[in-house]
Amino acid sequence: MSQVQASPATPPRLAEEADVVSVHGGKPLVGEVSVRGAKNLVTKAMVASLLADEPSVLRSVPDIRDVAVVRGLLEAHAVSVTNTGTDELTLDPRSVKSAHFAEIDAHAGSSRIPILFCGPLLHQLGEAFVPDLGGCHIGDRPINFHLDALRAFGAVVEKTPAGIALKAPHRLTGATVELPYPSVGATEQVLLTAVRAQGVTELKNAAIEPEIMDLIQVLQKMGAIISVETDRTILIEGVDSLSGYDHRALYDRNEAASWAAAALATKGKILVKGATQLELLTFLNVYRKVGGEFTVTDEGIEFRHPGGSLRPTVIETDVHPGFMTDWQQPMVVALTQAEGRSIVHETVYEKRFGFTDALNDMGADITVHKEGIASITRRVPRRALEQAAVINGPTPLTGANIRVPDLRGGFSHVIAAVTAQGESVVSNVGIISRGYEHLWEKLEALGASFELGS
């Protein structure tokens, strides 16, 4: 394996493209990191720029692979995307045109973002195409919610050997859409389609994550009329045209929570600059129950290990305002160091505990119950697809050879390797760059010891 020693001079792109890392663990992570715009908002705001008749400016854009994917897809549709600052993009859709399906497929890669292009492209061009969708292998993520919603607006959907072709013979019209589950992606689909549809759209059982609220702010800046009602209902009054926006993206609370868990697991102390309290209320409650300490300041939130023992806890993942599914994987690593039995009920995705096999190889004691665990103390209703993980601790972790399964699991594996005594070789780490900006530079700044390889 050719070695690339991580250093401040290492070009970010070279580091992000590494596929294997050798980690020398056993050192606490201490220092500070900064978080920029949320992956789950920035990519959707970039798509929203397609709806306008003039350029938009998006600020606090992270240097991550998913942003590069969306940029490529926009440019394939002749949208001009230019860097107008270190973390700022100007997006000009005035020359938008159809792209060949091969271009869409080439740029999309493993991303599921192309499905969200459909509404804006149907408005602008009357047609759209979606290739076979990839993404992290964390469970069934059907696009039927999206397609049903688009049909409700009047889109004609045709499945082809290469993917899904959509057409809008007439202007799309408002609709009443009720989601069987408050899916974030489907909610985004309805918002991006309804804002320029004729008439009023009523979306019931919508997702209300902070990133959804930030997207609504983007669309309102563009001229959309959107009301968020009680009981997860969103009303959208369609308008004929939209202008560009100037927006600073909400910070990435998933990255912030990941670093918080890393501080716990490694017995460290990390100041996450840019993090704010409101979007992390539920996470902070669990963090405190486990024994973690934190201080909220105007600069960010400092997360730290208490210095004594961590306490076991029970976590149930849920849609916002519940405990996010993206938070549980890094937290499981920390829970391997808690004294006693912890239980994590995963109710959002059914295959999100695949990463625990590697943790067990490193010495953890984690049992996955593939049909979940019933409990009279449960707050979140059981779902047919749910699973549960029982973590017994504390268990010392030792180095091992492990392979990253998905984005959040990948970060968790790296943090487990930093926590463990000895050397770990972690492969397929390139996937982590989908959602974590300059991970290796940040880890080096926090005191981690590692070498990157190709």
MORA-V698003 format. One record per residue. N is the residue number from 0. RES is the residue in one letter. OMEGA is omega in whole degrees, -180 to 180 (999 if undefined). Layout:
BEGIN
N:RES:OMEGA
N:RES:OMEGA
END
This chain:
BEGIN
0:M:177
1:S:-174
2:Q:172
3:V:-178
4:Q:180
5:A:178
6:S:180
7:P:-179
8:A:-179
9:T:179
10:P:-177
11:P:-176
12:R:178
13:L:180
14:A:-177
15:E:-177
16:E:177
17:A:-179
18:D:-179
19:V:176
20:V:174
21:S:-175
22:V:176
23:H:-169
24:G:176
25:G:180
26:K:177
27:P:175
28:L:-177
29:V:178
30:G:-179
31:E:175
32:V:176
33:S:176
34:V:178
35:R:-172
36:G:-177
37:A:175
38:K:-175
39:N:173
40:L:-174
41:V:-178
42:T:-180
43:K:176
44:A:176
45:M:177
46:V:-179
47:A:180
48:S:178
49:L:-175
50:L:-172
51:A:175
52:D:177
53:E:-176
54:P:174
55:S:178
56:V:-180
57:L:-176
58:R:-178
59:S:-180
60:V:-179
61:P:177
62:D:-179
63:I:-174
64:R:-179
65:D:175
66:V:178
67:A:179
68:V:-179
69:V:177
70:R:178
71:G:179
72:L:178
73:L:-179
74:E:175
75:A:177
76:H:175
77:A:172
78:V:179
79:S:179
80:V:-178
81:T:175
82:N:-180
83:T:178
84:G:-178
85:T:179
86:D:-175
87:E:178
88:L:168
89:T:-175
90:L:-176
91:D:-176
92:P:-169
93:R:178
94:S:-175
95:V:179
96:K:180
97:S:177
98:A:176
99:H:-175
100:F:179
101:A:177
102:E:180
103:I:-178
104:D:-178
105:A:-178
106:H:-175
107:A:-179
108:G:-178
109:S:-176
110:S:175
111:R:-175
112:I:-177
113:P:-179
114:I:-179
115:L:175
116:F:-169
117:C:-178
118:G:178
119:P:-179
120:L:176
121:L:177
122:H:-174
123:Q:-172
124:L:-178
125:G:180
126:E:178
127:A:179
128:F:179
129:V:176
130:P:173
131:D:-172
132:L:178
133:G:180
134:G:180
135:C:-179
136:H:-177
137:I:178
138:G:-178
139:D:179
140:R:-173
141:P:178
142:I:-179
143:N:176
144:F:-179
145:H:-176
146:L:178
147:D:179
148:A:-180
149:L:176
150:R:-180
151:A:178
152:F:179
153:G:179
154:A:175
155:V:-174
156:V:179
157:E:177
158:K:-179
159:T:179
160:P:-177
161:A:-177
162:G:-176
163:I:178
164:A:-180
165:L:177
166:K:175
167:A:-179
168:P:178
169:H:177
170:R:179
171:L:-177
172:T:179
173:G:-176
174:A:170
175:T:-176
176:V:175
177:E:-178
178:L:177
179:P:178
180:Y:-178
181:P:-178
182:S:178
183:V:-178
184:G:180
185:A:176
186:T:177
187:E:179
188:Q:-179
189:V:180
190:L:-177
191:L:180
192:T:-172
193:A:-172
194:V:178
195:R:175
196:A:-179
197:Q:179
198:G:-174
199:V:175
200:T:175
201:E:180
202:L:-179
203:K:-179
204:N:-179
205:A:169
206:A:-177
207:I:178
208:E:177
209:P:179
210:E:175
211:I:179
212:M:179
213:D:176
214:L:177
215:I:177
216:Q:177
217:V:-177
218:L:178
219:Q:175
220:K:-179
221:M:-180
222:G:180
223:A:177
224:I:-173
225:I:177
226:S:177
227:V:-177
228:E:177
229:T:176
230:D:174
231:R:177
232:T:178
233:I:177
234:L:-180
235:I:175
236:E:-176
237:G:177
238:V:-176
239:D:-177
240:S:180
241:L:177
242:S:178
243:G:180
244:Y:169
245:D:-169
246:H:171
247:R:-173
248:A:171
249:L:-180
250:Y:-177
251:D:-177
252:R:177
253:N:176
254:E:179
255:A:179
256:A:179
257:S:178
258:W:177
259:A:179
260:A:179
261:A:178
262:A:178
263:L:-174
264:A:-174
265:T:-177
266:K:-175
267:G:-180
268:K:-175
269:I:171
270:L:178
271:V:-177
272:K:-179
273:G:179
274:A:177
275:T:-168
276:Q:-170
277:L:-176
278:E:-177
279:L:-175
280:L:-178
281:T:179
282:F:-178
283:L:176
284:N:179
285:V:180
286:Y:179
287:R:179
288:K:-180
289:V:-179
290:G:179
291:G:179
292:E:178
293:F:176
294:T:-180
295:V:177
296:T:177
297:D:-178
298:E:-177
299:G:179
300:I:175
301:E:179
302:F:-178
303:R:173
304:H:-175
305:P:-177
306:G:177
307:G:-178
308:S:172
309:L:-178
310:R:176
311:P:-180
312:T:175
313:V:-179
314:I:173
315:E:178
316:T:-178
317:D:173
318:V:179
319:H:14
320:P:179
321:G:180
322:F:-174
323:M:176
324:T:180
325:D:180
326:W:-170
327:Q:-175
328:Q:175
329:P:-179
330:M:178
331:V:178
332:V:178
333:A:-178
334:L:175
335:T:-180
336:Q:178
337:A:-178
338:E:180
339:G:-174
340:R:174
341:S:177
342:I:175
343:V:176
344:H:179
345:E:-175
346:T:-175
347:V:178
348:Y:-173
349:E:-178
350:K:-174
351:R:178
352:F:179
353:G:-179
354:F:-176
355:T:177
356:D:180
357:A:178
358:L:176
359:N:176
360:D:-180
361:M:177
362:G:179
363:A:177
364:D:-176
365:I:176
366:T:180
367:V:176
368:H:-169
369:K:176
370:E:178
371:G:179
372:I:177
373:A:179
374:S:180
375:I:-179
376:T:-178
377:R:175
378:R:-179
379:V:179
380:P:179
381:R:176
382:R:-176
383:A:-174
384:L:-169
385:E:174
386:Q:177
387:A:176
388:A:176
389:V:-176
390:I:176
391:N:-178
392:G:2
393:P:177
394:T:176
395:P:177
396:L:178
397:T:-176
398:G:-180
399:A:173
400:N:-175
401:I:-179
402:R:-178
403:V:-180
404:P:-175
405:D:-173
406:L:-176
407:R:176
408:G:179
409:G:176
410:F:-179
411:S:178
412:H:179
413:V:180
414:I:176
415:A:179
416:A:177
417:V:180
418:T:-172
419:A:172
420:Q:178
421:G:-175
422:E:172
423:S:174
424:V:-176
425:V:-178
426:S:-178
427:N:-177
428:V:-180
429:G:-179
430:I:-178
431:I:-179
432:S:175
433:R:-173
434:G:-179
435:Y:-176
436:E:174
437:H:-176
438:L:-173
439:W:176
440:E:179
441:K:178
442:L:179
443:E:179
444:A:-180
445:L:175
446:G:180
447:A:180
448:S:-176
449:F:171
450:E:179
451:L:176
452:G:-178
453:S:999
END
